[in-house]
Amino acid sequence: MNDNPKDINERLEKLKRAYVNNLGAMIEEVESSAGAVRIDPLSGQRFEALDALIQIAHKLAGSGGIFGFAEISDAAERAETACEAMLETPSMDLWQSIEGHLDKLRSAVNDARAGA
C-alpha cells in the first residue's frame, strides 16, 4: 500500500462524518426499544426490547470509542450493563438507572451531532 497519511486522515474523517450522520438513526433505535420497555418495565414482554436495547448500546459503546466520542461510548456501555442486569433482576430502580444512562447517551449524541 502506498497510502500517504493525508489520504488516510481524509478517509478517517469521511468515516467519522458518516458515523455522526448515522447517529440520529441509531438514537431512534434506542428510543424505539426503550419505548417498548417503558410500557411495562417489569412485564415479561420487556425481554425482546431489552435485548434490542443491549445490542444497539453495545454498538454505540464500541463505535463511539473508535471515532473518539468517549461520552457516547461511556453512556452506552453503562446503559448496556444496566440493561443486562435488568434482564437478570428486573426492578423499577434499575429501570430508572437505565433511563438516566439513556438521557446521558442522548445528550452525548446531540453534542456529537452539533459539533459535526
N, CA, C and O atoms as a GROMACS GRO file, in nm:
protein
  464
    1MET      N    1   0.083  -0.119   0.000
    1MET     CA    2   0.000   0.000   0.000
    1MET      C    3   0.087   0.125   0.000
    1MET      O    4   0.187   0.133   0.071
    2ASN      N    5   0.048   0.218  -0.079
    2ASN     CA    6   0.121   0.344  -0.086
    2ASN      C    7   0.036   0.460  -0.040
    2ASN      O    8   0.048   0.572  -0.091
    3ASP      N    9  -0.052   0.434   0.056
    3ASP     CA   10  -0.137   0.541   0.108
    3ASP      C   11  -0.052   0.638   0.187
    3ASP      O   12   0.029   0.599   0.271
    4ASN      N   13  -0.072   0.765   0.159
    4ASN     CA   14   0.001   0.862   0.240
    4ASN      C   15  -0.088   0.904   0.356
    4ASN      O   16  -0.210   0.888   0.351
    5PRO      N   17  -0.027   0.958   0.461
    5PRO     CA   18  -0.104   0.994   0.581
    5PRO      C   19  -0.219   1.089   0.553
    5PRO      O   20  -0.323   1.081   0.618
    6LYS      N   21  -0.202   1.180   0.458
    6LYS     CA   22  -0.309   1.274   0.427
    6LYS      C   23  -0.432   1.200   0.373
    6LYS      O   24  -0.545   1.230   0.412
    7ASP      N   25  -0.410   1.104   0.284
    7ASP     CA   26  -0.522   1.026   0.229
    7ASP      C   27  -0.591   0.946   0.338
    7ASP      O   28  -0.714   0.939   0.343
    8ILE      N   29  -0.513   0.887   0.425
    8ILE     CA   30  -0.569   0.807   0.535
    8ILE      C   31  -0.650   0.896   0.628
    8ILE      O   32  -0.761   0.859   0.667
    9ASN      N   33  -0.597   1.011   0.662
    9ASN     CA   34  -0.670   1.103   0.750
    9ASN      C   35  -0.799   1.152   0.686
    9ASN      O   36  -0.901   1.166   0.753
   10GLU      N   37  -0.796   1.177   0.556
   10GLU     CA   38  -0.916   1.218   0.485
   10GLU      C   39  -1.022   1.109   0.487
   10GLU      O   40  -1.140   1.137   0.506
   11ARG      N   41  -0.979   0.984   0.468
   11ARG     CA   42  -1.073   0.872   0.473
   11ARG      C   43  -1.131   0.855   0.614
   11ARG      O   44  -1.251   0.829   0.630
   12LEU      N   45  -1.046   0.869   0.714
   12LEU     CA   46  -1.094   0.857   0.851
   12LEU      C   47  -1.195   0.967   0.884
   12LEU      O   48  -1.295   0.941   0.950
   13GLU      N   49  -1.169   1.087   0.839
   13GLU     CA   50  -1.263   1.198   0.862
   13GLU      C   51  -1.394   1.172   0.790
   13GLU      O   52  -1.501   1.204   0.843
   14LYS      N   53  -1.388   1.116   0.671
   14LYS     CA   54  -1.509   1.083   0.597
   14LYS      C   55  -1.590   0.978   0.672
   14LYS      O   56  -1.713   0.988   0.681
   15LEU      N   57  -1.522   0.877   0.725
   15LEU     CA   58  -1.590   0.774   0.804
   15LEU      C   59  -1.652   0.834   0.931
   15LEU      O   60  -1.763   0.798   0.970
   16LYS      N   61  -1.580   0.923   0.994
   16LYS     CA   62  -1.631   0.987   1.116
   16LYS      C   63  -1.755   1.070   1.085
   16LYS      O   64  -1.852   1.067   1.161
   17ARG      N   65  -1.753   1.144   0.975
   17ARG     CA   66  -1.871   1.223   0.936
   17ARG      C   67  -1.990   1.132   0.907
   17ARG      O   68  -2.103   1.163   0.945
   18ALA      N   69  -1.965   1.021   0.841
   18ALA     CA   70  -2.073   0.926   0.812
   18ALA      C   71  -2.129   0.868   0.942
   18ALA      O   72  -2.250   0.850   0.956
   19TYR      N   73  -2.041   0.841   1.036
   19TYR     CA   74  -2.084   0.790   1.166
   19TYR      C   75  -2.173   0.892   1.236
   19TYR      O   76  -2.281   0.857   1.286
   20VAL      N   77  -2.128   1.016   1.240
   20VAL     CA   78  -2.206   1.121   1.306
   20VAL      C   79  -2.341   1.139   1.236
   20VAL      O   80  -2.443   1.158   1.301
   21ASN      N   81  -2.340   1.132   1.103
   21ASN     CA   82  -2.466   1.144   1.028
   21ASN      C   83  -2.562   1.030   1.059
   21ASN      O   84  -2.684   1.047   1.050
   22ASN      N   85  -2.509   0.914   1.095
   22ASN     CA   86  -2.592   0.797   1.125
   22ASN      C   87  -2.637   0.793   1.272
   22ASN      O   88  -2.721   0.711   1.308
   23LEU      N   89  -2.582   0.879   1.354
   23LEU     CA   90  -2.618   0.878   1.497
   23LEU      C   91  -2.767   0.903   1.520
   23LEU      O   92  -2.825   0.847   1.613
   24GLY      N   93  -2.828   0.984   1.437
   24GLY     CA   94  -2.972   1.010   1.452
   24GLY      C   95  -3.053   0.882   1.439
   24GLY      O   96  -3.144   0.856   1.517
   25ALA      N   97  -3.019   0.802   1.339
   25ALA     CA   98  -3.090   0.675   1.320
   25ALA      C   99  -3.062   0.579   1.436
   25ALA      O  100  -3.151   0.506   1.479
   26MET      N  101  -2.940   0.581   1.484
   26MET     CA  102  -2.906   0.491   1.595
   26MET      C  103  -2.980   0.529   1.723
   26MET      O  104  -3.025   0.442   1.797
   27ILE      N  105  -2.991   0.659   1.750
   27ILE     CA  106  -3.061   0.701   1.872
   27ILE      C  107  -3.211   0.675   1.856
   27ILE      O  108  -3.280   0.652   1.955
   28GLU      N  109  -3.263   0.679   1.734
   28GLU     CA  110  -3.403   0.642   1.711
   28GLU      C  111  -3.427   0.495   1.746
   28GLU      O  112  -3.531   0.460   1.802
   29GLU      N  113  -3.330   0.409   1.714
   29GLU     CA  114  -3.340   0.268   1.752
   29GLU      C  115  -3.342   0.254   1.905
   29GLU      O  116  -3.418   0.175   1.960
   30VAL      N  117  -3.256   0.331   1.971
   30VAL     CA  118  -3.254   0.331   2.118
   30VAL      C  119  -3.390   0.371   2.170
   30VAL      O  120  -3.445   0.305   2.258
   31GLU      N  121  -3.445   0.479   2.117
   31GLU     CA  122  -3.575   0.529   2.163
   31GLU      C  123  -3.687   0.429   2.139
   31GLU      O  124  -3.775   0.412   2.224
   32SER      N  125  -3.684   0.363   2.025
   32SER     CA  126  -3.787   0.265   1.994
   32SER      C  127  -3.783   0.149   2.094
   32SER      O  128  -3.886   0.108   2.147
   33SER      N  129  -3.665   0.097   2.118
   33SER     CA  130  -3.651  -0.015   2.212
   33SER      C  131  -3.684   0.028   2.354
   33SER      O  132  -3.754  -0.044   2.426
   34ALA      N  133  -3.634   0.143   2.394
   34ALA     CA  134  -3.662   0.192   2.530
   34ALA      C  135  -3.811   0.218   2.546
   34ALA      O  136  -3.868   0.190   2.652
   35GLY      N  137  -3.875   0.270   2.443
   35GLY     CA  138  -4.019   0.296   2.450
   35GLY      C  139  -4.098   0.168   2.471
   35GLY      O  140  -4.198   0.167   2.543
   36ALA      N  141  -4.054   0.061   2.408
   36ALA     CA  142  -4.122  -0.068   2.425
   36ALA      C  143  -4.107  -0.119   2.568
   36ALA      O  144  -4.199  -0.181   2.622
   37VAL      N  145  -3.993  -0.093   2.630
   37VAL     CA  146  -3.973  -0.136   2.769
   37VAL      C  147  -4.053  -0.046   2.863
   37VAL      O  148  -4.109  -0.094   2.962
   38ARG      N  149  -4.058   0.084   2.834
   38ARG     CA  150  -4.127   0.180   2.920
   38ARG      C  151  -4.274   0.145   2.943
   38ARG      O  152  -4.330   0.178   3.047
   39ILE      N  153  -4.336   0.080   2.847
   39ILE     CA  154  -4.478   0.046   2.859
   39ILE      C  155  -4.502  -0.030   2.988
   39ILE      O  156  -4.598  -0.002   3.060
   40ASP      N  157  -4.416  -0.126   3.018
   40ASP     CA  158  -4.426  -0.202   3.143
   40ASP      C  159  -4.290  -0.267   3.170
   40ASP      O  160  -4.268  -0.382   3.131
   41PRO      N  161  -4.199  -0.194   3.235
   41PRO     CA  162  -4.062  -0.242   3.254
   41PRO      C  163  -4.050  -0.374   3.328
   41PRO      O  164  -3.946  -0.440   3.319
   42LEU      N  165  -4.152  -0.413   3.401
   42LEU     CA  166  -4.141  -0.536   3.480
   42LEU      C  167  -4.215  -0.654   3.419
   42LEU      O  168  -4.218  -0.762   3.478
   43SER      N  169  -4.275  -0.634   3.302
   43SER     CA  170  -4.350  -0.744   3.240
   43SER      C  171  -4.256  -0.837   3.166
   43SER      O  172  -4.141  -0.804   3.137
   44GLY      N  173  -4.306  -0.953   3.136
   44GLY     CA  174  -4.230  -1.049   3.058
   44GLY      C  175  -4.208  -1.004   2.915
   44GLY      O  176  -4.120  -1.057   2.846
   45GLN      N  177  -4.285  -0.908   2.868
   45GLN     CA  178  -4.275  -0.860   2.730
   45GLN      C  179  -4.149  -0.775   2.708
   45GLN      O  180  -4.114  -0.746   2.594
   46ARG      N  181  -4.083  -0.735   2.815
   46ARG     CA  182  -3.969  -0.644   2.803
   46ARG      C  183  -3.844  -0.712   2.749
   46ARG      O  184  -3.753  -0.643   2.704
   47PHE      N  185  -3.836  -0.845   2.752
   47PHE     CA  186  -3.712  -0.915   2.719
   47PHE      C  187  -3.662  -0.885   2.578
   47PHE      O  188  -3.544  -0.855   2.559
   48GLU      N  189  -3.749  -0.892   2.480
   48GLU     CA  190  -3.708  -0.867   2.342
   48GLU      C  191  -3.661  -0.722   2.325
   48GLU      O  192  -3.559  -0.697   2.260
   49ALA      N  193  -3.735  -0.628   2.382
   49ALA     CA  194  -3.698  -0.487   2.371
   49ALA      C  195  -3.567  -0.458   2.445
   49ALA      O  196  -3.484  -0.381   2.396
   50LEU      N  197  -3.549  -0.520   2.561
   50LEU     CA  198  -3.423  -0.501   2.634
   50LEU      C  199  -3.306  -0.560   2.557
   50LEU      O  200  -3.198  -0.502   2.554
   51ASP      N  201  -3.328  -0.674   2.495
   51ASP     CA  202  -3.222  -0.734   2.415
   51ASP      C  203  -3.184  -0.642   2.299
   51ASP      O  204  -3.066  -0.625   2.270
   52ALA      N  205  -3.283  -0.585   2.233
   52ALA     CA  206  -3.256  -0.490   2.124
   52ALA      C  207  -3.181  -0.368   2.176
   52ALA      O  208  -3.090  -0.318   2.110
   53LEU      N  209  -3.219  -0.321   2.293
   53LEU     CA  210  -3.153  -0.206   2.354
   53LEU      C  211  -3.008  -0.240   2.388
   53LEU      O  212  -2.918  -0.158   2.368
   54ILE      N  213  -2.985  -0.359   2.439
   54ILE     CA  214  -2.848  -0.404   2.468
   54ILE      C  215  -2.764  -0.406   2.340
   54ILE      O  216  -2.650  -0.361   2.341
   55GLN      N  217  -2.821  -0.456   2.233
   55GLN     CA  218  -2.746  -0.466   2.107
   55GLN      C  219  -2.706  -0.329   2.053
   55GLN      O  220  -2.591  -0.309   2.015
   56ILE      N  221  -2.799  -0.235   2.050
   56ILE     CA  222  -2.765  -0.102   1.997
   56ILE      C  223  -2.672  -0.027   2.092
   56ILE      O  224  -2.584   0.046   2.047
   57ALA      N  225  -2.690  -0.045   2.222
   57ALA     CA  226  -2.599   0.019   2.318
   57ALA      C  227  -2.458  -0.037   2.302
   57ALA      O  228  -2.360   0.037   2.309
   58HIS      N  229  -2.449  -0.166   2.279
   58HIS     CA  230  -2.318  -0.230   2.258
   58HIS      C  231  -2.250  -0.171   2.134
   58HIS      O  232  -2.131  -0.140   2.138
   59LYS      N  233  -2.325  -0.155   2.026
   59LYS     CA  234  -2.270  -0.096   1.904
   59LYS      C  235  -2.222   0.047   1.930
   59LYS      O  236  -2.114   0.085   1.886
   60LEU      N  237  -2.303   0.124   2.001
   60LEU     CA  238  -2.266   0.263   2.029
   60LEU      C  239  -2.146   0.270   2.123
   60LEU      O  240  -2.062   0.360   2.110
   61ALA      N  241  -2.137   0.179   2.217
   61ALA     CA  242  -2.023   0.178   2.310
   61ALA      C  243  -1.894   0.156   2.232
   61ALA      O  244  -1.794   0.225   2.257
   62GLY      N  245  -1.894   0.063   2.140
   62GLY     CA  246  -1.775   0.036   2.062
   62GLY      C  247  -1.744   0.143   1.959
   62GLY      O  248  -1.631   0.191   1.949
   63SER      N  249  -1.844   0.180   1.883
   63SER     CA  250  -1.822   0.276   1.775
   63SER      C  251  -1.792   0.416   1.829
   63SER      O  252  -1.714   0.490   1.770
   64GLY      N  253  -1.854   0.451   1.940
   64GLY     CA  254  -1.823   0.582   1.999
   64GLY      C  255  -1.676   0.593   2.034
   64GLY      O  256  -1.614   0.697   2.010
   65GLY      N  257  -1.621   0.488   2.091
   65GLY     CA  258  -1.479   0.488   2.126
   65GLY      C  259  -1.391   0.492   2.003
   65GLY      O  260  -1.291   0.563   2.000
   66ILE      N  261  -1.427   0.416   1.901
   66ILE     CA  262  -1.347   0.412   1.778
   66ILE      C  263  -1.337   0.551   1.715
   66ILE      O  264  -1.231   0.590   1.667
   67PHE      N  265  -1.448   0.624   1.715
   67PHE     CA  266  -1.449   0.754   1.649
   67PHE      C  267  -1.419   0.871   1.741
   67PHE      O  268  -1.433   0.987   1.702
   68GLY      N  269  -1.378   0.842   1.863
   68GLY     CA  270  -1.333   0.948   1.953
   68GLY      C  271  -1.443   1.016   2.032
   68GLY      O  272  -1.424   1.127   2.080
   69PHE      N  273  -1.557   0.951   2.046
   69PHE     CA  274  -1.667   1.007   2.123
   69PHE      C  275  -1.680   0.930   2.255
   69PHE      O  276  -1.767   0.844   2.271
   70ALA      N  277  -1.592   0.962   2.347
   70ALA     CA  278  -1.585   0.890   2.474
   70ALA      C  279  -1.715   0.900   2.553
   70ALA      O  280  -1.754   0.805   2.620
   71GLU      N  281  -1.784   1.014   2.544
   71GLU     CA  282  -1.909   1.031   2.619
   71GLU      C  283  -2.016   0.936   2.568
   71GLU      O  284  -2.093   0.881   2.647
   72ILE      N  285  -2.022   0.918   2.436
   72ILE     CA  286  -2.118   0.824   2.378
   72ILE      C  287  -2.083   0.683   2.424
   72ILE      O  288  -2.169   0.608   2.470
   73SER      N  289  -1.957   0.650   2.412
   73SER     CA  290  -1.912   0.516   2.450
   73SER      C  291  -1.941   0.486   2.596
   73SER      O  292  -1.991   0.378   2.629
   74ASP      N  293  -1.911   0.580   2.684
   74ASP     CA  294  -1.931   0.559   2.828
   74ASP      C  295  -2.079   0.544   2.863
   74ASP      O  296  -2.116   0.451   2.935
   75ALA      N  297  -2.162   0.634   2.812
   75ALA     CA  298  -2.306   0.627   2.843
   75ALA      C  299  -2.367   0.500   2.786
   75ALA      O  300  -2.450   0.437   2.852
   76ALA      N  301  -2.328   0.462   2.666
   76ALA     CA  302  -2.382   0.342   2.604
   76ALA      C  303  -2.339   0.217   2.680
   76ALA      O  304  -2.418   0.125   2.699
   77GLU      N  305  -2.213   0.214   2.723
   77GLU     CA  306  -2.164   0.100   2.799
   77GLU      C  307  -2.239   0.086   2.931
   77GLU      O  308  -2.274  -0.025   2.972
   78ARG      N  309  -2.262   0.197   2.997
   78ARG     CA  310  -2.336   0.193   3.124
   78ARG      C  311  -2.482   0.148   3.101
   78ARG      O  312  -2.536   0.071   3.180
   79ALA      N  313  -2.543   0.196   2.995
   79ALA     CA  314  -2.680   0.155   2.963
   79ALA      C  315  -2.684   0.005   2.931
   79ALA      O  316  -2.774  -0.066   2.975
   80GLU      N  317  -2.587  -0.041   2.855
   80GLU     CA  318  -2.580  -0.184   2.820
   80GLU      C  319  -2.570  -0.270   2.946
   80GLU      O  320  -2.643  -0.368   2.961
   81THR      N  321  -2.479  -0.233   3.035
   81THR     CA  322  -2.459  -0.310   3.158
   81THR      C  323  -2.585  -0.310   3.244
   81THR      O  324  -2.622  -0.414   3.299
   82ALA      N  325  -2.650  -0.196   3.255
   82ALA     CA  326  -2.772  -0.186   3.335
   82ALA      C  327  -2.885  -0.268   3.272
   82ALA      O  328  -2.964  -0.330   3.343
   83CYS      N  329  -2.894  -0.268   3.140
   83CYS     CA  330  -2.997  -0.347   3.072
   83CYS      C  331  -2.974  -0.496   3.094
   83CYS      O  332  -3.068  -0.572   3.114
   84GLU      N  333  -2.849  -0.537   3.090
   84GLU     CA  334  -2.818  -0.677   3.117
   84GLU      C  335  -2.860  -0.715   3.259
   84GLU      O  336  -2.914  -0.823   3.282
   85ALA      N  337  -2.835  -0.626   3.354
   85ALA     CA  338  -2.876  -0.650   3.492
   85ALA      C  339  -3.028  -0.655   3.503
   85ALA      O  340  -3.083  -0.734   3.580
   86MET      N  341  -3.096  -0.572   3.426
   86MET     CA  342  -3.243  -0.568   3.428
   86MET      C  343  -3.302  -0.700   3.377
   86MET      O  344  -3.407  -0.743   3.423
   87LEU      N  345  -3.233  -0.763   3.284
   87LEU     CA  346  -3.279  -0.894   3.237
   87LEU      C  347  -3.271  -0.998   3.348
   87LEU      O  348  -3.356  -1.086   3.359
   88GLU      N  349  -3.168  -0.986   3.430
   88GLU     CA  350  -3.147  -1.082   3.538
   88GLU      C  351  -3.238  -1.056   3.658
   88GLU      O  352  -3.300  -1.149   3.711
   89THR      N  353  -3.246  -0.930   3.698
   89THR     CA  354  -3.322  -0.893   3.818
   89THR      C  355  -3.399  -0.765   3.791
   89THR      O  356  -3.351  -0.656   3.824
   90PRO      N  357  -3.516  -0.776   3.732
   90PRO     CA  358  -3.592  -0.655   3.698
   90PRO      C  359  -3.637  -0.578   3.822
   90PRO      O  360  -3.682  -0.635   3.921
   91SER      N  361  -3.623  -0.446   3.812
   91SER     CA  362  -3.673  -0.358   3.919
   91SER      C  363  -3.694  -0.219   3.862
   91SER      O  364  -3.630  -0.179   3.765
   92MET      N  365  -3.785  -0.147   3.923
   92MET     CA  366  -3.810  -0.010   3.878
   92MET      C  367  -3.690   0.080   3.906
   92MET      O  368  -3.662   0.172   3.829
   93ASP      N  369  -3.619   0.054   4.015
   93ASP     CA  370  -3.498   0.132   4.044
   93ASP      C  371  -3.395   0.114   3.934
   93ASP      O  372  -3.332   0.211   3.890
   94LEU      N  373  -3.378  -0.008   3.889
   94LEU     CA  374  -3.283  -0.035   3.783
   94LEU      C  375  -3.329   0.029   3.653
   94LEU      O  376  -3.248   0.083   3.577
   95TRP      N  377  -3.459   0.024   3.626
   95TRP     CA  378  -3.510   0.089   3.504
   95TRP      C  379  -3.484   0.239   3.510
   95TRP      O  380  -3.447   0.299   3.409
   96GLN      N  381  -3.502   0.300   3.625
   96GLN     CA  382  -3.474   0.444   3.639
   96GLN      C  383  -3.326   0.472   3.612
   96GLN      O  384  -3.292   0.574   3.552
   97SER      N  385  -3.240   0.383   3.657
   97SER     CA  386  -3.098   0.397   3.629
   97SER      C  387  -3.071   0.391   3.478
   97SER      O  388  -2.994   0.470   3.425
   98ILE      N  389  -3.136   0.298   3.411
   98ILE     CA  390  -3.122   0.286   3.266
   98ILE      C  391  -3.168   0.414   3.198
   98ILE      O  392  -3.101   0.464   3.108
   99GLU      N  393  -3.281   0.467   3.243
   99GLU     CA  394  -3.331   0.593   3.185
   99GLU      C  395  -3.228   0.705   3.201
   99GLU      O  396  -3.209   0.785   3.109
  100GLY      N  397  -3.162   0.710   3.315
  100GLY     CA  398  -3.058   0.810   3.337
  100GLY      C  399  -2.942   0.793   3.240
  100GLY      O  400  -2.891   0.891   3.186
  101HIS      N  401  -2.900   0.669   3.218
  101HIS     CA  402  -2.792   0.643   3.122
  101HIS      C  403  -2.835   0.680   2.980
  101HIS      O  404  -2.756   0.732   2.902
  102LEU      N  405  -2.960   0.652   2.948
  102LEU     CA  406  -3.011   0.687   2.815
  102LEU      C  407  -3.018   0.838   2.796
  102LEU      O  408  -2.993   0.888   2.686
  103ASP      N  409  -3.053   0.911   2.902
  103ASP     CA  410  -3.052   1.058   2.894
  103ASP      C  411  -2.910   1.108   2.864
  103ASP      O  412  -2.892   1.197   2.780
  104LYS      N  413  -2.811   1.050   2.930
  104LYS     CA  414  -2.672   1.090   2.905
  104LYS      C  415  -2.629   1.052   2.764
  104LYS      O  416  -2.555   1.126   2.699
  105LEU      N  417  -2.676   0.936   2.717
  105LEU     CA  418  -2.645   0.894   2.581
  105LEU      C  419  -2.706   0.990   2.479
  105LEU      O  420  -2.638   1.030   2.384
  106ARG      N  421  -2.831   1.027   2.498
  106ARG     CA  422  -2.896   1.125   2.408
  106ARG      C  423  -2.818   1.255   2.406
  106ARG      O  424  -2.794   1.312   2.299
  107SER      N  425  -2.780   1.301   2.522
  107SER     CA  426  -2.706   1.427   2.532
  107SER      C  427  -2.571   1.418   2.458
  107SER      O  428  -2.532   1.510   2.387
  108ALA      N  429  -2.502   1.305   2.478
  108ALA     CA  430  -2.372   1.286   2.413
  108ALA      C  431  -2.388   1.280   2.260
  108ALA      O  432  -2.306   1.335   2.187
  109VAL      N  433  -2.493   1.212   2.214
  109VAL     CA  434  -2.520   1.205   2.070
  109VAL      C  435  -2.553   1.344   2.017
  109VAL      O  436  -2.503   1.383   1.911
  110ASN      N  437  -2.635   1.418   2.087
  110ASN     CA  438  -2.668   1.555   2.043
  110ASN      C  439  -2.544   1.643   2.037
  110ASN      O  440  -2.528   1.721   1.943
  111ASP      N  441  -2.457   1.630   2.136
  111ASP     CA  442  -2.332   1.708   2.135
  111ASP      C  443  -2.245   1.672   2.014
  111ASP      O  444  -2.189   1.760   1.948
  112ALA      N  445  -2.234   1.542   1.985
  112ALA     CA  446  -2.154   1.497   1.872
  112ALA      C  447  -2.212   1.549   1.741
  112ALA      O  448  -2.139   1.594   1.652
  113ARG      N  449  -2.343   1.542   1.730
  113ARG     CA  450  -2.407   1.589   1.606
  113ARG      C  451  -2.394   1.741   1.591
  113ARG      O  452  -2.380   1.792   1.480
  114ALA      N  453  -2.400   1.812   1.702
  114ALA     CA  454  -2.388   1.959   1.697
  114ALA      C  455  -2.246   2.000   1.661
  114ALA      O  456  -2.225   2.104   1.597
  115GLY      N  457  -2.149   1.921   1.702
  115GLY     CA  458  -2.009   1.954   1.675
  115GLY      C  459  -1.962   1.912   1.537
  115GLY      O  460  -1.850   1.945   1.498
  116ALA      N  461  -2.045   1.841   1.464
  116ALA     CA  462  -2.002   1.790   1.332
  116ALA      C  463  -2.005   1.896   1.226
  116ALA      O  464  -1.973   1.869   1.110
   0.00000   0.00000   0.00000
